[in-house]
Amino acid sequence: MANAGNTLPEGKGPSRNRVYRFIYGKKQTSRQEIAQALGMSMPTVLQNVKELISRGLVCELGQFASMGGRKAAILAPVGQVRYALGLCFSRDYIDFVMADLLGDIPFYRRVNRIFSKDPAYFAQLEATIDAFVKESGVDPCRVLGAGVALPAIFDRAGENIFTSRTLGLTAVSCQMFSCHIPYRCVFVNEANATGIAEMRALGNPRQNYAYVTLSACLGGVVFIGGERYIGDTLRDAEFGHMRLHPGGKTCFCGQQGCVNSYLSASLLADQAGGSLESFFQGVKENHPDYSKSWDTYLDELALLVNNLRMVFDCKVILGGDLANYIAPYLDELHRRLARINAFWMDIRYVQPCVQKVGAAALGAALQLIEQFIIQI
């Protein structure tokens, strides 16, 4: 498939990039505000804005109300000029998003499909990507590439997978996936991708927070002052393998008492034929077995959240597959936290994620969007 979308804007003018990022962040601004905020001369701003408009990256949306003088034109970034495909592979589904340059998702699809290393799985993948792009209505020439999120640990170059217990992979090249994806690919850990998407959704680039993915396999990401913490061996925020109950249930890693053994979303879904939606419907209808399991789950979740708060002293955000179901039970979680929290009377530091739809796939796509913006 042709991919002219990989062609990045010519030139690397730092002033043009600063102007674009300011417009991108403000969503609506004026030439006068840009000049004042960035300390640039008006001729420099005018020239850069002219170039950005000519490239279709910025447009005028009418005029601001008059403040006594000439009305200022409203400048805004254009999202539909470029797109990035995002994919997230899980044990039993693939999420697809088509994200525009602003990080908005005009098209999303989840395909239920059990992961397999068999050629038939990847043949289906190729056909599904082709169908998804066609259904999105996006010109393939405008697609920058594909961001691929996997529940895996990668090397620093993002070219090889050390391990993915969820997918049953060990020491394999990322080409296992990229050779079946007709776009330039970048790879990212699933939990890191969800955290990146959440940072964008929160809209505060300097926040501290610990993000927990409550999915089949637990993971996470930690942001300090808006910067993602990266461990010495790229195994940071492996919340699923923190020891919650020493000597407890055996985890798939071989250790006993890991968080994964108590807070995997699969423990709940498997009780209802593999469906979280059915499980929570049962909880809502006071099904005794489901209600008991959920009550126990909330106790264990409170322990994990409290431990993270003690370590990082920051917001704890709950995402992953449970993100769409946790909100009605926050008061119950808060009560449990209040009983075990040693220092804080206010336990509202824990909250459900904002970006719920296709978060990991979006976070992967945002990597390509940032690469494009850097070169504007």
Buried (B, 14 or more C-beta within 10 A) or exposed (E): EEBEBBEBBEEEBEBBBBBBBBBBEBEEBBBBBBBEEBEBEEEBBBBBBEBBBEBEBBBEEEEBEEEEEEEBBBBBBBBEBBBBBBBBBBBEBBBBBBBBBBBEBBBBBBEEBEBEEEEEBBEBBEEBBEEBBEEBEBEBEBBBBBBBBBBBBBEEEBEBBBBBBBBEBEEBEBEEBBEBBBBBBBBBBBBBBBBBBBBBBBEEEEBBBBBBBBBBBBBBBBBBEEEBBBEEEBEBBBBBBBEBBEEBBEBBEEBBBBBBBBBBBBBBBBBBEEBBEBBBBBBEEEBEEBBEBBEEBBBBBBBBBBBBBEEBEBBBBBBBBBBBBBEEBBEBBBEBBEEEBEEEEEBEBBBBBBBBBBBBBBBBBBBBBEBBBEEB
